[in-house]
Every structure is written in structure tokens, then in C-alpha cells.
Amino acid sequence: MKKPTHEERHRACGGKRRYRSQGDALDAALLAGVERQRSAYRCELCGQWHLTSKPVRRDPR
Ligand SMILES: [Zn+2]
């Protein structure tokens, strides 16, 4: 298995906002009004949580 390059790590982790817990991450998504388009995952690189875009189909309201 190949190691992620510095840039890949940065893109997967360093370039993202970090949260201490899943709850914090989801709260932030909620505040931004995007909780339906985001899910939280625990990052292996920093051990904290990030938000990622959920592939959702567009709701015609
Ligand atoms: Zn991370």
C-alpha cells in the first residue's frame, strides 16, 4: 500500500477544519445549514473529525 503524499495528506486533513468530536462536527454543519449534505468522519491522520460532502441527490424542495 502506498503512503499518501504530503499533498494528499494536506488535502484529506490539513486543509480541512477539525472538530474534537463527531458532535462538534455535526453541530458546525447544522449551524451552517448544511447538515443534510455533510457527514462527519474520524480522520486517521489527526485523530479528529472532519466533515465530508455526502453525495445527495438534489431535492426539488
Ligand atoms: Zn485530519
N, CA, C, O and the ligand as a Tripos MOL2 file, in Angstrom:
@<TRIPOS>MOLECULE
protein
  245   243    62     0     0
PROTEIN
NO_CHARGES

@<TRIPOS>ATOM
      1 N           0.8340   -1.1940    0.0000 N.3       1 MET1
      2 CA          0.0000    0.0000    0.0000 C.3       1 MET1
      3 C           0.8660    1.2410    0.0000 C.2       1 MET1
      4 O           1.8390    1.3430    0.7480 O.2       1 MET1
      5 N           0.5010    2.1690   -0.8410 N.am      2 LYS2
      6 CA          1.3890    3.3250   -0.9260 C.3       2 LYS2
      7 C           1.0360    4.3800    0.1100 C.2       2 LYS2
      8 O          -0.1250    4.5790    0.4650 O.2       2 LYS2
      9 N           2.0490    5.0270    0.5660 N.am      3 LYS3
     10 CA          1.8520    6.0940    1.5490 C.3       3 LYS3
     11 C           1.2660    7.3190    0.8710 C.2       3 LYS3
     12 O           1.6060    7.6310   -0.2700 O.2       3 LYS3
     13 N           0.4030    7.9940    1.5640 N.am      4 PRO4
     14 CA         -0.0990    9.2470    0.9740 C.3       4 PRO4
     15 C           1.0150   10.2780    0.8830 C.2       4 PRO4
     16 O           1.8590   10.3750    1.7730 O.2       4 PRO4
     17 N           1.0100   11.0350   -0.1850 N.am      5 THR5
     18 CA          1.9970   12.0930   -0.3040 C.3       5 THR5
     19 C           1.6180   13.2290    0.6320 C.2       5 THR5
     20 O           0.5210   13.2790    1.1880 O.2       5 THR5
     21 N           2.5630   14.1290    0.7790 N.am      6 HIS6
     22 CA          2.2780   15.2850    1.6390 C.3       6 HIS6
     23 C           1.0320   16.0050    1.1590 C.2       6 HIS6
     24 O           0.1880   16.4210    1.9530 O.2       6 HIS6
     25 N           0.9330   16.1440   -0.1430 N.am      7 GLU7
     26 CA         -0.2070   16.9000   -0.6680 C.3       7 GLU7
     27 C          -1.5140   16.1730   -0.4230 C.2       7 GLU7
     28 O          -2.5310   16.7900   -0.1060 O.2       7 GLU7
     29 N          -1.4820   14.8630   -0.5710 N.am      8 GLU8
     30 CA         -2.7090   14.1020   -0.3140 C.3       8 GLU8
     31 C          -3.1230   14.2170    1.1470 C.2       8 GLU8
     32 O          -4.3050   14.3470    1.4660 O.2       8 GLU8
     33 N          -2.1490   14.1670    2.0110 N.am      9 ARG9
     34 CA         -2.4770   14.3120    3.4370 C.3       9 ARG9
     35 C          -3.0590   15.6900    3.6970 C.2       9 ARG9
     36 O          -4.0170   15.8560    4.4520 O.2       9 ARG9
     37 N          -2.4580   16.6570    3.0560 N.am     10 HIS10
     38 CA         -2.9320   18.0140    3.2740 C.3      10 HIS10
     39 C          -4.3700   18.1420    2.7950 C.2      10 HIS10
     40 O          -5.2100   18.7570    3.4510 O.2      10 HIS10
     41 N          -4.6310   17.5530    1.6480 N.am     11 ARG11
     42 CA         -5.9710   17.6940    1.0990 C.3      11 ARG11
     43 C          -6.9880   16.9410    1.9560 C.2      11 ARG11
     44 O          -8.1190   17.3930    2.1320 O.2      11 ARG11
     45 N          -6.5810   15.8090    2.4770 N.am     12 ALA12
     46 CA         -7.5110   14.9820    3.2430 C.3      12 ALA12
     47 C          -7.6830   15.4910    4.6630 C.2      12 ALA12
     48 O          -8.6730   15.1780    5.3250 O.2      12 ALA12
     49 N          -6.7320   16.2660    5.1260 N.am     13 CYS13
     50 CA         -6.7440   16.6120    6.5400 C.3      13 CYS13
     51 C          -6.3580   18.0590    6.7910 C.2      13 CYS13
     52 O          -7.1530   18.8370    7.3170 O.2      13 CYS13
     53 N          -5.1510   18.4150    6.4200 N.am     14 GLY14
     54 CA         -4.6200   19.7260    6.7840 C.3      14 GLY14
     55 C          -5.4180   20.8820    6.2440 C.2      14 GLY14
     56 O          -5.4590   21.9550    6.8460 O.2      14 GLY14
     57 N          -6.0590   20.6660    5.1010 N.am     15 GLY15
     58 CA         -6.8180   21.7510    4.5000 C.3      15 GLY15
     59 C          -8.2210   21.8630    5.0400 C.2      15 GLY15
     60 O          -8.9850   22.7420    4.6410 O.2      15 GLY15
     61 N          -8.5620   20.9610    5.9600 N.am     16 LYS16
     62 CA         -9.9340   20.9460    6.4540 C.3      16 LYS16
     63 C         -10.0220   21.4170    7.8830 C.2      16 LYS16
     64 O          -9.0530   21.3860    8.6410 O.2      16 LYS16
     65 N         -11.2000   21.8490    8.2200 N.am     17 ARG17
     66 CA        -11.4580   22.2260    9.5990 C.3      17 ARG17
     67 C         -11.5510   20.9610   10.4420 C.2      17 ARG17
     68 O         -12.0710   19.9360   10.0000 O.2      17 ARG17
     69 N         -11.0470   21.0550   11.6380 N.am     18 ARG18
     70 CA        -11.0660   19.8880   12.5340 C.3      18 ARG18
     71 C         -12.0460   20.1010   13.6720 C.2      18 ARG18
     72 O         -12.2660   21.2200   14.1350 O.2      18 ARG18
     73 N         -12.6190   19.0080   14.1020 N.am     19 TYR19
     74 CA        -13.5400   19.0500   15.2330 C.3      19 TYR19
     75 C         -13.1120   18.0040   16.2450 C.2      19 TYR19
     76 O         -12.5640   16.9590   15.8940 O.2      19 TYR19
     77 N         -13.3730   18.3090   17.5120 N.am     20 ARG20
     78 CA        -12.9170   17.3990   18.5680 C.3      20 ARG20
     79 C         -13.7550   16.1450   18.6440 C.2      20 ARG20
     80 O         -13.2950   15.1040   19.1120 O.2      20 ARG20
     81 N         -14.9900   16.2490   18.1800 N.am     21 SER21
     82 CA        -15.8650   15.0930   18.2870 C.3      21 SER21
     83 C         -16.8390   15.0930   17.1210 C.2      21 SER21
     84 O         -16.9780   16.0780   16.3960 O.2      21 SER21
     85 N         -17.4920   13.9860   16.9670 N.am     22 GLN22
     86 CA        -18.4890   13.8920   15.9100 C.3      22 GLN22
     87 C         -19.5860   14.9280   16.1330 C.2      22 GLN22
     88 O         -20.0820   15.5500   15.1940 O.2      22 GLN22
     89 N         -19.9560   15.0950   17.4260 N.am     23 GLY23
     90 CA        -20.9980   16.0520   17.7550 C.3      23 GLY23
     91 C         -20.6090   17.4670   17.3480 C.2      23 GLY23
     92 O         -21.4290   18.2090   16.8070 O.2      23 GLY23
     93 N         -19.3600   17.8390   17.6060 N.am     24 ASP24
     94 CA        -18.8890   19.1690   17.2240 C.3      24 ASP24
     95 C         -18.9870   19.3610   15.7170 C.2      24 ASP24
     96 O         -19.4240   20.4080   15.2380 O.2      24 ASP24
     97 N         -18.5780   18.3480   14.9850 N.am     25 ALA25
     98 CA        -18.5940   18.4380   13.5240 C.3      25 ALA25
     99 C         -20.0200   18.5920   13.0160 C.2      25 ALA25
    100 O         -20.2990   19.4150   12.1450 O.2      25 ALA25
    101 N         -20.9120   17.7900   13.5740 N.am     26 LEU26
    102 CA        -22.2950   17.8560   13.1170 C.3      26 LEU26
    103 C         -22.9590   19.1580   13.5410 C.2      26 LEU26
    104 O         -23.8020   19.6940   12.8210 O.2      26 LEU26
    105 N         -22.5780   19.6660   14.7110 N.am     27 ASP27
    106 CA        -23.0950   20.9680   15.1460 C.3      27 ASP27
    107 C         -22.7000   22.0540   14.1550 C.2      27 ASP27
    108 O         -23.5040   22.9150   13.7990 O.2      27 ASP27
    109 N         -21.4550   21.9950   13.7210 N.am     28 ALA28
    110 CA        -20.9630   23.0060   12.7920 C.3      28 ALA28
    111 C         -21.7240   22.9270   11.4770 C.2      28 ALA28
    112 O         -22.0600   23.9540   10.8880 O.2      28 ALA28
    113 N         -21.9940   21.7210   11.0190 N.am     29 ALA29
    114 CA        -22.7650   21.5530    9.7880 C.3      29 ALA29
    115 C         -24.1770   22.0920    9.9790 C.2      29 ALA29
    116 O         -24.7530   22.7060    9.0810 O.2      29 ALA29
    117 N         -24.7140   21.8520   11.1560 N.am     30 LEU30
    118 CA        -26.0660   22.3080   11.4620 C.3      30 LEU30
    119 C         -26.1290   23.8360   11.4470 C.2      30 LEU30
    120 O         -27.0530   24.4270   10.8880 O.2      30 LEU30
    121 N         -25.1260   24.4630   12.0750 N.am     31 LEU31
    122 CA        -25.0910   25.9190   12.1200 C.3      31 LEU31
    123 C         -24.9900   26.5020   10.7200 C.2      31 LEU31
    124 O         -25.5490   27.5580   10.4230 O.2      31 LEU31
    125 N         -24.2680   25.7940    9.8730 N.am     32 ALA32
    126 CA        -24.0900   26.2770    8.5020 C.3      32 ALA32
    127 C         -25.2880   25.9200    7.6340 C.2      32 ALA32
    128 O         -25.3780   26.3400    6.4800 O.2      32 ALA32
    129 N         -26.2040   25.1460    8.1950 N.am     33 GLY33
    130 CA        -27.3940   24.7810    7.4440 C.3      33 GLY33
    131 C         -27.1480   23.7310    6.3880 C.2      33 GLY33
    132 O         -27.9260   23.5890    5.4450 O.2      33 GLY33
    133 N         -26.0570   22.9920    6.5490 N.am     34 VAL34
    134 CA        -25.7130   22.0110    5.5230 C.3      34 VAL34
    135 C         -25.6720   20.5920    6.0820 C.2      34 VAL34
    136 O         -25.0480   19.7010    5.5050 O.2      34 VAL34
    137 N         -26.3490   20.3970    7.2170 N.am     35 GLU35
    138 CA        -26.2470   19.0870    7.8670 C.3      35 GLU35
    139 C         -26.7440   17.9440    6.9740 C.2      35 GLU35
    140 O         -26.3390   16.7920    7.1310 O.2      35 GLU35
    141 N         -27.6170   18.2880    6.0500 N.am     36 ARG36
    142 CA        -28.1230   17.2230    5.1830 C.3      36 ARG36
    143 C         -27.1490   16.8670    4.0720 C.2      36 ARG36
    144 O         -27.2640   15.8190    3.4370 O.2      36 ARG36
    145 N         -26.1860   17.7610    3.8460 N.am     37 GLN37
    146 CA        -25.2200   17.4890    2.7790 C.3      37 GLN37
    147 C         -23.8580   17.0760    3.3040 C.2      37 GLN37
    148 O         -22.9310   16.8350    2.5320 O.2      37 GLN37
    149 N         -23.7440   16.9950    4.6270 N.am     38 ARG38
    150 CA        -22.4330   16.6760    5.1940 C.3      38 ARG38
    151 C         -22.5400   15.4910    6.1310 C.2      38 ARG38
    152 O         -23.5530   15.2760    6.7960 O.2      38 ARG38
    153 N         -21.4700   14.7400    6.1600 N.am     39 SER39
    154 CA        -21.3910   13.7510    7.2150 C.3      39 SER39
    155 C         -20.0200   13.8820    7.8610 C.2      39 SER39
    156 O         -19.0730   14.3830    7.2560 O.2      39 SER39
    157 N         -19.9390   13.4270    9.0890 N.am     40 ALA40
    158 CA        -18.7010   13.5580    9.8330 C.3      40 ALA40
    159 C         -17.9610   12.2330    9.8020 C.2      40 ALA40
    160 O         -18.5680   11.1640    9.8660 O.2      40 ALA40
    161 N         -16.6440   12.3190    9.7040 N.am     41 TYR41
    162 CA        -15.8530   11.0850    9.7760 C.3      41 TYR41
    163 C         -14.6210   11.3600   10.6060 C.2      41 TYR41
    164 O         -14.1430   12.4930   10.6800 O.2      41 TYR41
    165 N         -14.1170   10.3270   11.2210 N.am     42 ARG42
    166 CA        -12.9290   10.4770   12.0470 C.3      42 ARG42
    167 C         -11.7000   10.2900   11.1750 C.2      42 ARG42
    168 O         -11.5800    9.3180   10.4290 O.2      42 ARG42
    169 N         -10.7950   11.2460   11.2880 N.am     43 CYS43
    170 CA         -9.6160   11.2630   10.4380 C.3      43 CYS43
    171 C          -8.5020   10.4290   11.0680 C.2      43 CYS43
    172 O          -8.2040   10.5500   12.2560 O.2      43 CYS43
    173 N          -7.9060    9.5940   10.2500 N.am     44 GLU44
    174 CA         -6.8100    8.7630   10.7620 C.3      44 GLU44
    175 C          -5.5300    9.5620   10.9350 C.2      44 GLU44
    176 O          -4.6470    9.1840   11.7050 O.2      44 GLU44
    177 N          -5.4390   10.6630   10.2160 N.am     45 LEU45
    178 CA         -4.1950   11.4310   10.2330 C.3      45 LEU45
    179 C          -4.0610   12.2560   11.4990 C.2      45 LEU45
    180 O          -2.9860   12.3200   12.0940 O.2      45 LEU45
    181 N          -5.1410   12.8820   11.9070 N.am     46 CYS46
    182 CA         -5.0430   13.7620   13.0710 C.3      46 CYS46
    183 C          -5.8740   13.2550   14.2460 C.2      46 CYS46
    184 O          -5.7660   13.7780   15.3550 O.2      46 CYS46
    185 N          -6.7060   12.2360   14.0070 N.am     47 GLY47
    186 CA         -7.4890   11.6720   15.1000 C.3      47 GLY47
    187 C          -8.6840   12.5260   15.4800 C.2      47 GLY47
    188 O          -9.3970   12.2230   16.4360 O.2      47 GLY47
    189 N          -8.8990   13.5950   14.7260 N.am     48 GLN48
    190 CA        -10.0700   14.4180   14.9980 C.3      48 GLN48
    191 C         -11.0960   14.2030   13.8890 C.2      48 GLN48
    192 O         -10.9520   13.3170   13.0470 O.2      48 GLN48
    193 N         -12.1110   15.0180   13.9130 N.am     49 TRP49
    194 CA        -13.2230   14.8030   12.9900 C.3      49 TRP49
    195 C         -13.2700   15.8680   11.9030 C.2      49 TRP49
    196 O         -12.9690   17.0380   12.1420 O.2      49 TRP49
    197 N         -13.6450   15.4490   10.7320 N.am     50 HIS50
    198 CA        -13.8470   16.3800    9.6250 C.3      50 HIS50
    199 C         -15.2460   16.1610    9.0680 C.2      50 HIS50
    200 O         -15.9090   15.1620    9.3440 O.2      50 HIS50
    201 N         -15.6630   17.1320    8.2760 N.am     51 LEU51
    202 CA        -16.9170   16.9820    7.5520 C.3      51 LEU51
    203 C         -16.6100   16.6570    6.1080 C.2      51 LEU51
    204 O         -15.6510   17.1700    5.5320 O.2      51 LEU51
    205 N         -17.4180   15.8110    5.5360 N.am     52 THR52
    206 CA        -17.2490   15.4970    4.1330 C.3      52 THR52
    207 C         -18.5870   15.6380    3.4320 C.2      52 THR52
    208 O         -19.6470   15.4980    4.0430 O.2      52 THR52
    209 N         -18.5180   15.9110    2.1630 N.am     53 SER53
    210 CA        -19.7560   16.0710    1.4110 C.3      53 SER53
    211 C         -20.4030   14.7250    1.1970 C.2      53 SER53
    212 O         -19.7570   13.7520    0.8060 O.2      53 SER53
    213 N         -21.6720   14.6920    1.4580 N.am     54 LYS54
    214 CA        -22.4380   13.4810    1.1740 C.3      54 LYS54
    215 C         -22.9570   13.5810   -0.2440 C.2      54 LYS54
    216 O         -23.4730   14.6240   -0.6460 O.2      54 LYS54
    217 N         -22.8320   12.5490   -0.9760 N.am     55 PRO55
    218 CA        -23.4450   12.5780   -2.3010 C.3      55 PRO55
    219 C         -24.9580   12.4500   -2.1610 C.2      55 PRO55
    220 O         -25.4770   11.3510   -1.9640 O.2      55 PRO55
    221 N         -25.6500   13.5510   -2.2600 N.am     56 VAL56
    222 CA        -27.1100   13.5190   -2.1590 C.3      56 VAL56
    223 C         -27.7010   14.0190   -3.4580 C.2      56 VAL56
    224 O         -27.1380   14.8850   -4.1290 O.2      56 VAL56
    225 N         -28.8270   13.4660   -3.7910 N.am     57 ARG57
    226 CA        -29.4830   13.9980   -4.9860 C.3      57 ARG57
    227 C         -30.1850   15.2890   -4.6150 C.2      57 ARG57
    228 O         -30.6320   15.4770   -3.4830 O.2      57 ARG57
    229 N         -30.2680   16.1340   -5.5530 N.am     58 ARG58
    230 CA        -30.8190   17.4420   -5.2840 C.3      58 ARG58
    231 C         -32.3130   17.3410   -4.9920 C.2      58 ARG58
    232 O         -33.0730   16.7230   -5.7370 O.2      58 ARG58
    233 N         -32.7000   17.9530   -3.9090 N.am     59 ASP59
    234 CA        -34.1130   17.9260   -3.5300 C.3      59 ASP59
    235 C         -34.8650   19.0300   -4.2450 C.2      59 ASP59
    236 O         -34.4980   20.1990   -4.1190 O.2      59 ASP59
    237 N         -35.8720   18.7070   -4.9680 N.am     60 PRO60
    238 CA        -36.7150   19.7600   -5.5420 C.3      60 PRO60
    239 C         -37.6630   20.2900   -4.4610 C.2      60 PRO60
    240 O         -38.8870   20.2330   -4.5800 O.2      60 PRO60
    241 N         -37.0440   20.7990   -3.4200 N.am     61 ARG61
    242 CA        -37.6890   21.2560   -2.1890 C.3      61 ARG61
    243 C         -38.7950   20.3070   -1.8410 C.2      61 ARG61
    244 O         -39.4780   20.4980   -0.8350 O.2      61 ARG61
    245 ZN         -7.4310   15.1070    9.9110 Zn       62 ZN62
@<TRIPOS>BOND
     1     1     2 1
     2     2     3 1
     3     3     4 2
     4     3     5 am
     5     5     6 1
     6     6     7 1
     7     7     8 2
     8     7     9 am
     9     9    10 1
    10    10    11 1
    11    11    12 2
    12    11    13 am
    13    13    14 1
    14    14    15 1
    15    15    16 2
    16    15    17 am
    17    17    18 1
    18    18    19 1
    19    19    20 2
    20    19    21 am
    21    21    22 1
    22    22    23 1
    23    23    24 2
    24    23    25 am
    25    25    26 1
    26    26    27 1
    27    27    28 2
    28    27    29 am
    29    29    30 1
    30    30    31 1
    31    31    32 2
    32    31    33 am
    33    33    34 1
    34    34    35 1
    35    35    36 2
    36    35    37 am
    37    37    38 1
    38    38    39 1
    39    39    40 2
    40    39    41 am
    41    41    42 1
    42    42    43 1
    43    43    44 2
    44    43    45 am
    45    45    46 1
    46    46    47 1
    47    47    48 2
    48    47    49 am
    49    49    50 1
    50    50    51 1
    51    51    52 2
    52    51    53 am
    53    53    54 1
    54    54    55 1
    55    55    56 2
    56    55    57 am
    57    57    58 1
    58    58    59 1
    59    59    60 2
    60    59    61 am
    61    61    62 1
    62    62    63 1
    63    63    64 2
    64    63    65 am
    65    65    66 1
    66    66    67 1
    67    67    68 2
    68    67    69 am
    69    69    70 1
    70    70    71 1
    71    71    72 2
    72    71    73 am
    73    73    74 1
    74    74    75 1
    75    75    76 2
    76    75    77 am
    77    77    78 1
    78    78    79 1
    79    79    80 2
    80    79    81 am
    81    81    82 1
    82    82    83 1
    83    83    84 2
    84    83    85 am
    85    85    86 1
    86    86    87 1
    87    87    88 2
    88    87    89 am
    89    89    90 1
    90    90    91 1
    91    91    92 2
    92    91    93 am
    93    93    94 1
    94    94    95 1
    95    95    96 2
    96    95    97 am
    97    97    98 1
    98    98    99 1
    99    99   100 2
   100    99   101 am
   101   101   102 1
   102   102   103 1
   103   103   104 2
   104   103   105 am
   105   105   106 1
   106   106   107 1
   107   107   108 2
   108   107   109 am
   109   109   110 1
   110   110   111 1
   111   111   112 2
   112   111   113 am
   113   113   114 1
   114   114   115 1
   115   115   116 2
   116   115   117 am
   117   117   118 1
   118   118   119 1
   119   119   120 2
   120   119   121 am
   121   121   122 1
   122   122   123 1
   123   123   124 2
   124   123   125 am
   125   125   126 1
   126   126   127 1
   127   127   128 2
   128   127   129 am
   129   129   130 1
   130   130   131 1
   131   131   132 2
   132   131   133 am
   133   133   134 1
   134   134   135 1
   135   135   136 2
   136   135   137 am
   137   137   138 1
   138   138   139 1
   139   139   140 2
   140   139   141 am
   141   141   142 1
   142   142   143 1
   143   143   144 2
   144   143   145 am
   145   145   146 1
   146   146   147 1
   147   147   148 2
   148   147   149 am
   149   149   150 1
   150   150   151 1
   151   151   152 2
   152   151   153 am
   153   153   154 1
   154   154   155 1
   155   155   156 2
   156   155   157 am
   157   157   158 1
   158   158   159 1
   159   159   160 2
   160   159   161 am
   161   161   162 1
   162   162   163 1
   163   163   164 2
   164   163   165 am
   165   165   166 1
   166   166   167 1
   167   167   168 2
   168   167   169 am
   169   169   170 1
   170   170   171 1
   171   171   172 2
   172   171   173 am
   173   173   174 1
   174   174   175 1
   175   175   176 2
   176   175   177 am
   177   177   178 1
   178   178   179 1
   179   179   180 2
   180   179   181 am
   181   181   182 1
   182   182   183 1
   183   183   184 2
   184   183   185 am
   185   185   186 1
   186   186   187 1
   187   187   188 2
   188   187   189 am
   189   189   190 1
   190   190   191 1
   191   191   192 2
   192   191   193 am
   193   193   194 1
   194   194   195 1
   195   195   196 2
   196   195   197 am
   197   197   198 1
   198   198   199 1
   199   199   200 2
   200   199   201 am
   201   201   202 1
   202   202   203 1
   203   203   204 2
   204   203   205 am
   205   205   206 1
   206   206   207 1
   207   207   208 2
   208   207   209 am
   209   209   210 1
   210   210   211 1
   211   211   212 2
   212   211   213 am
   213   213   214 1
   214   214   215 1
   215   215   216 2
   216   215   217 am
   217   217   218 1
   218   218   219 1
   219   219   220 2
   220   219   221 am
   221   221   222 1
   222   222   223 1
   223   223   224 2
   224   223   225 am
   225   225   226 1
   226   226   227 1
   227   227   228 2
   228   227   229 am
   229   229   230 1
   230   230   231 1
   231   231   232 2
   232   231   233 am
   233   233   234 1
   234   234   235 1
   235   235   236 2
   236   235   237 am
   237   237   238 1
   238   238   239 1
   239   239   240 2
   240   239   241 am
   241   241   242 1
   242   242   243 1
   243   243   244 2
@<TRIPOS>SUBSTRUCTURE
     1 MET1         2 RESIDUE 1 A MET
     2 LYS2         6 RESIDUE 1 A LYS
     3 LYS3        10 RESIDUE 1 A LYS
     4 PRO4        14 RESIDUE 1 A PRO
     5 THR5        18 RESIDUE 1 A THR
     6 HIS6        22 RESIDUE 1 A HIS
     7 GLU7        26 RESIDUE 1 A GLU
     8 GLU8        30 RESIDUE 1 A GLU
     9 ARG9        34 RESIDUE 1 A ARG
    10 HIS10       38 RESIDUE 1 A HIS
    11 ARG11       42 RESIDUE 1 A ARG
    12 ALA12       46 RESIDUE 1 A ALA
    13 CYS13       50 RESIDUE 1 A CYS
    14 GLY14       54 RESIDUE 1 A GLY
    15 GLY15       58 RESIDUE 1 A GLY
    16 LYS16       62 RESIDUE 1 A LYS
    17 ARG17       66 RESIDUE 1 A ARG
    18 ARG18       70 RESIDUE 1 A ARG
    19 TYR19       74 RESIDUE 1 A TYR
    20 ARG20       78 RESIDUE 1 A ARG
    21 SER21       82 RESIDUE 1 A SER
    22 GLN22       86 RESIDUE 1 A GLN
    23 GLY23       90 RESIDUE 1 A GLY
    24 ASP24       94 RESIDUE 1 A ASP
    25 ALA25       98 RESIDUE 1 A ALA
    26 LEU26      102 RESIDUE 1 A LEU
    27 ASP27      106 RESIDUE 1 A ASP
    28 ALA28      110 RESIDUE 1 A ALA
    29 ALA29      114 RESIDUE 1 A ALA
    30 LEU30      118 RESIDUE 1 A LEU
    31 LEU31      122 RESIDUE 1 A LEU
    32 ALA32      126 RESIDUE 1 A ALA
    33 GLY33      130 RESIDUE 1 A GLY
    34 VAL34      134 RESIDUE 1 A VAL
    35 GLU35      138 RESIDUE 1 A GLU
    36 ARG36      142 RESIDUE 1 A ARG
    37 GLN37      146 RESIDUE 1 A GLN
    38 ARG38      150 RESIDUE 1 A ARG
    39 SER39      154 RESIDUE 1 A SER
    40 ALA40      158 RESIDUE 1 A ALA
    41 TYR41      162 RESIDUE 1 A TYR
    42 ARG42      166 RESIDUE 1 A ARG
    43 CYS43      170 RESIDUE 1 A CYS
    44 GLU44      174 RESIDUE 1 A GLU
    45 LEU45      178 RESIDUE 1 A LEU
    46 CYS46      182 RESIDUE 1 A CYS
    47 GLY47      186 RESIDUE 1 A GLY
    48 GLN48      190 RESIDUE 1 A GLN
    49 TRP49      194 RESIDUE 1 A TRP
    50 HIS50      198 RESIDUE 1 A HIS
    51 LEU51      202 RESIDUE 1 A LEU
    52 THR52      206 RESIDUE 1 A THR
    53 SER53      210 RESIDUE 1 A SER
    54 LYS54      214 RESIDUE 1 A LYS
    55 PRO55      218 RESIDUE 1 A PRO
    56 VAL56      222 RESIDUE 1 A VAL
    57 ARG57      226 RESIDUE 1 A ARG
    58 ARG58      230 RESIDUE 1 A ARG
    59 ASP59      234 RESIDUE 1 A ASP
    60 PRO60      238 RESIDUE 1 A PRO
    61 ARG61      242 RESIDUE 1 A ARG
    62 ZN62       245 GROUP 0 **** ****
